[in-house]
């Protein structure tokens, strides 16, 4: 498990990007730690543990994909994209977005580098898919109204399109162990687009493909950028989405075609708050990737224990990019006083950054076993998290019974006490020792899973 001590953003050295059209190829170099670097026109690949020819192939895939998504689909790509590739025995084989200009690619063994029919790991598809995710997120921004099927369907479409393009550029020689990767790309998806009995993500790919077929591939990026600028409510997002879409042009014929396309798009690709909540209640831990990360501010050492002055104990967090799900909450403190015979509960609540409730649970004080300050772990239902969220734990403490929560003075600025009814008082010199364990869905790892 990875522990994140603060907002998880990676720092990179400044690399000067070449002029557009100039291919920048530099022989791999190594730093003091043995991490090697390959550069292309738009891409820097930092890698360790894997052979250079595979890192070169990754750089070629990423560089061509970057150019295609930016020029053909008009996605908002970063000034420069960094790929961090690593092969180590304790790695979970995965590919994730680390921040808005970095993708982390992890291999657990050299077997993972073999063609997919032998390794069940598809780097070419996984990298083109994850770069489509990155471009969509940068172009559209946070969009809770977009269904998972719509997001996955768009990335799947673009990845399959890109695989076809890579085959034109490189043929079978793209990957060091040559294989016919193109058959699992656009030709395979194209045969499925007209079938009504396909999974929702494939049907969503068909809807996105209809938009680029009706207009051009750049219409997809233009549409995402238009929706980013619009004010979209969670209760009735379709009305605002359609109005923004139709407002893109004064041509009545184009407006008519856009409205007709949206009628196909909306039922499958747009969620209201209610529909999303109903879908997410079916989540369970078996759907997670088992690659958890721990959001925390403390150094595992308590500097003092105290009761919230009013209301509950509040701490704010920010997840890394990608969609994350809550698994478990931990807090350090000690219970005091004798519980009443009829028992006593405490309340854990999750809010978004505007203090809109995401979820809330009542838990019995009986979970807090043992004496003295210690860590307490509370398993919670798998819950989709916004990028920025607030944890509020209300122990309902009085002078005679409650919980003294530990505070750590090594950090500050993320915690407070109080609630919405009585107001919030910042904790000025410390942060509460509250930790949140989060994870991603395992089928969100395109190295091993694809929506078909």
Residue pairs with C-beta under 8 A, 6 or more apart in sequence:
1 292
1 293
1 294
1 437
2 292
2 293
2 294
3 293
3 294
3 296
4 293
4 294
4 295
4 296
4 320
5 296
5 297
6 297
6 411
7 318
8 98
8 99
8 293
8 318
8 319
8 320
9 99
10 82
10 84
10 98
10 99
10 102
12 44
12 82
12 101
12 102
15 39
15 44
15 80
17 24
17 41
17 42
17 79
17 80
18 24
18 41
20 41
22 41
23 40
23 41
24 39
24 40
24 41
25 39
25 40
26 37
26 38
26 39
28 36
28 37
28 38
28 52
28 55
29 36
29 37
30 36
30 37
31 37
33 48
34 48
35 46
35 47
35 48
36 46
36 47
36 48
36 52
36 55
37 44
37 45
37 46
37 47
38 44
38 45
38 47
38 52
38 55
38 56
38 59
39 45
39 59
40 59
40 60
40 62
40 63
41 63
41 67
42 62
42 63
42 66
42 67
42 77
42 80
42 81
43 59
43 62
43 63
43 66
43 80
43 81
43 82
43 83
44 80
44 81
44 82
44 83
45 55
45 58
45 59
45 62
45 82
45 83
45 85
46 82
46 83
46 84
46 85
47 55
47 58
47 83
47 84
47 85
47 86
48 85
48 86
48 87
48 88
49 86
49 87
49 88
49 107
50 85
50 86
50 87
50 107
50 110
50 113
51 113
51 176
53 176
54 113
54 176
55 85
57 123
57 174
57 175
57 176
58 83
58 85
58 105
58 123
58 127
59 83
60 170
60 174
61 123
61 124
61 127
61 128
61 166
61 174
62 81
62 83
62 103
62 127
62 131
64 162
64 165
64 166
64 169
65 127
65 128
65 131
65 162
65 166
66 77
66 81
66 131
68 161
68 162
68 165
69 75
69 77
69 131
69 132
69 135
69 158
69 162
70 77
70 135
72 217
72 218
73 135
73 158
73 217
73 218
73 220
73 221
74 218
74 220
74 221
74 222
74 225
75 135
75 136
75 138
75 139
75 221
75 224
76 135
76 138
76 139
76 221
76 225
77 134
77 135
77 138
78 100
78 101
78 134
78 138
79 101
80 101
81 101
81 102
81 103
81 131
81 134
82 101
82 102
82 103
83 102
83 103
83 105
83 127
84 98
84 102
84 103
84 104
84 105
85 105
85 106
85 107
86 104
86 105
86 106
86 107
87 106
87 107
87 108
87 109
87 110
87 112
87 113
88 106
88 107
88 108
89 108
89 109
90 108
91 106
91 107
91 108
92 106
92 108
92 289
92 290
92 291
93 106
93 107
93 108
93 112
93 121
93 445
93 447
93 448
94 104
94 106
94 289
94 291
94 445
94 447
95 103
95 104
95 105
95 106
95 126
95 127
95 130
95 445
95 446
95 447
96 103
96 104
96 130
96 320
96 322
96 440
96 445
97 103
97 104
97 130
97 133
97 134
97 137
97 320
97 321
97 322
98 104
98 320
98 321
99 320
99 321
100 134
100 137
100 138
100 321
103 127
103 130
103 131
103 134
105 123
105 126
105 127
107 113
107 121
111 118
111 119
112 119
112 121
113 119
113 121
113 123
113 176
113 177
114 121
114 177
115 175
115 177
115 179
115 181
116 122
116 125
116 179
116 181
116 184
117 179
120 448
121 447
121 448
122 181
122 184
122 446
122 447
122 448
122 450
123 175
123 447
124 163
124 166
124 174
124 175
124 181
125 159
125 163
125 181
125 184
125 185
125 446
125 447
125 450
126 445
126 446
126 447
126 448
128 158
128 159
128 162
128 163
128 166
129 155
129 156
129 158
129 159
129 446
129 450
130 155
130 446
132 154
132 155
132 158
132 159
132 162
133 151
133 155
133 322
134 321
135 158
135 221
136 151
136 154
136 155
136 224
137 321
139 221
139 224
139 225
139 228
140 146
140 224
140 225
140 227
140 228
141 228
142 386
142 387
143 227
143 228
143 232
144 234
144 271
144 273
144 276
144 386
145 232
145 234
145 237
145 241
145 270
145 271
145 272
146 269
146 270
146 271
147 200
147 204
147 268
147 269
147 270
147 271
147 276
148 201
149 199
149 200
149 201
149 203
149 204
149 268
149 269
149 451
150 204
150 207
150 208
150 265
150 268
150 269
150 270
152 201
152 204
152 451
153 200
153 201
153 202
153 203
153 204
153 205
153 206
153 207
153 208
153 269
153 451
154 204
154 205
154 208
154 220
155 446
156 189
156 201
156 202
156 205
156 450
156 451
156 452
157 189
157 205
157 208
157 209
159 185
159 446
160 185
160 186
160 188
160 189
160 205
161 185
161 186
162 185
163 181
163 182
163 184
163 185
163 186
164 182
164 185
164 186
164 187
166 174
166 181
166 182
167 174
167 181
167 182
167 185
172 178
172 179
172 180
172 181
174 181
175 181
188 452
189 202
189 205
189 452
192 198
192 202
192 206
192 452
193 202
193 205
193 206
193 209
194 206
195 202
196 203
198 206
198 452
199 451
199 452
200 268
201 451
201 452
202 451
202 452
203 268
204 268
204 269
205 451
207 261
207 264
207 265
207 268
207 269
208 220
210 261
210 264
211 219
211 220
211 223
211 261
211 265
212 219
212 220
214 257
214 261
215 257
222 248
223 245
223 248
226 244
226 245
226 247
226 248
227 241
227 244
227 245
229 244
230 240
230 241
230 243
230 244
231 240
232 240
232 241
233 240
234 272
234 273
235 272
235 273
236 272
237 270
237 271
237 272
238 262
238 266
238 270
241 262
241 266
241 270
242 259
242 262
242 266
245 258
245 259
245 262
246 255
246 258
246 259
248 258
249 255
249 258
271 279
276 384
280 383
280 384
283 325
283 381
283 382
283 383
283 384
284 382
285 327
285 382
287 382
287 441
287 442
287 443
288 325
288 327
288 382
288 439
288 440
288 441
288 442
289 439
289 440
289 441
289 442
289 444
289 445
290 439
290 442
291 439
291 440
292 327
292 437
292 438
292 439
293 320
293 324
293 437
293 438
293 439
294 435
294 436
294 437
294 438
295 317
295 318
295 319
295 435
295 436
295 437
295 438
296 435
296 436
297 315
297 408
297 410
297 411
297 414
297 415
297 431
298 332
298 406
298 408
298 410
298 411
298 431
298 433
298 435
299 408
299 410
301 408
301 410
302 332
302 373
302 406
302 407
302 408
302 433
303 406
303 407
303 408
303 409
303 410
303 430
304 406
304 407
304 409
304 430
305 333
305 334
305 373
305 404
305 405
305 406
305 407
306 404
306 405
306 407
307 395
307 397
307 402
307 403
307 404
307 405
308 394
308 395
308 397
308 405
308 417
308 418
309 417
309 418
309 425
310 417
310 418
310 419
310 422
310 423
310 425
311 392
311 394
311 417
311 418
311 419
311 421
311 422
311 424
312 347
312 349
312 392
312 393
312 394
312 395
312 417
312 418
312 419
313 331
313 392
313 393
313 394
313 395
313 405
313 415
313 417
313 432
313 434
314 390
314 391
314 392
314 415
314 416
314 417
314 418
314 419
314 424
314 432
315 390
315 391
315 414
315 415
315 431
315 432
315 434
316 353
316 388
316 389
316 390
316 391
316 414
316 415
317 388
317 389
317 390
317 391
317 414
317 436
318 387
318 388
318 389
319 385
319 387
319 388
319 389
319 438
321 387
322 440
322 444
323 384
323 440
323 441
323 444
324 384
324 385
324 438
324 439
324 440
325 382
325 383
325 384
325 385
325 438
325 439
325 440
325 441
326 350
326 359
326 380
326 382
326 383
326 384
326 385
326 436
326 437
326 438
327 379
327 380
327 382
327 437
327 438
327 439
328 377
328 378
328 379
328 380
328 436
328 437
329 348
329 377
329 378
329 380
329 391
329 393
329 434
329 435
329 436
329 437
330 375
330 376
330 377
330 378
330 434
330 435
330 436
330 437
331 375
331 376
331 378
331 393
331 405
331 406
331 432
331 433
331 434
331 435
332 373
332 374
332 375
332 376
332 405
332 406
332 433
333 373
333 374
333 376
333 403
333 404
333 405
333 406
333 433
334 371
334 372
334 373
334 374
334 403
334 404
335 365
335 368
335 402
335 403
336 401
336 402
336 403
336 404
337 398
337 400
337 401
337 402
338 400
338 401
339 365
339 401
340 401
343 364
343 365
343 366
344 364
344 365
344 396
344 401
345 362
345 363
345 364
345 365
345 396
346 362
346 363
346 365
346 393
346 394
346 395
346 396
346 403
347 360
347 361
347 362
347 363
347 392
347 393
347 394
347 396
348 360
348 361
348 363
348 378
348 380
348 391
348 392
348 393
349 357
349 359
349 360
349 361
349 391
349 392
349 393
349 394
350 357
350 358
350 359
350 360
350 383
350 385
350 389
350 390
350 391
350 392
351 357
351 358
351 389
351 390
351 392
352 358
352 386
352 388
352 389
352 390
353 386
353 388
353 389
353 390
355 390
355 420
358 383
358 384
358 385
358 386
358 389
359 381
359 383
361 380
361 381
363 378
367 376
367 378
368 376
368 403
373 404
373 406
385 438
391 434
391 436
392 419
393 405
393 434
394 419
395 402
395 403
395 405
396 402
397 403
397 404
405 432
405 433
405 434
406 432
406 433
407 415
407 427
407 430
407 431
407 432
407 433
408 430
408 431
408 432
408 433
409 429
409 430
411 430
411 431
412 427
412 428
412 429
412 430
412 431
413 431
414 431
415 426
415 427
415 430
415 431
415 432
415 434
416 424
416 425
416 426
416 427
417 424
417 425
417 427
418 424
418 425
442 449
443 449
443 451
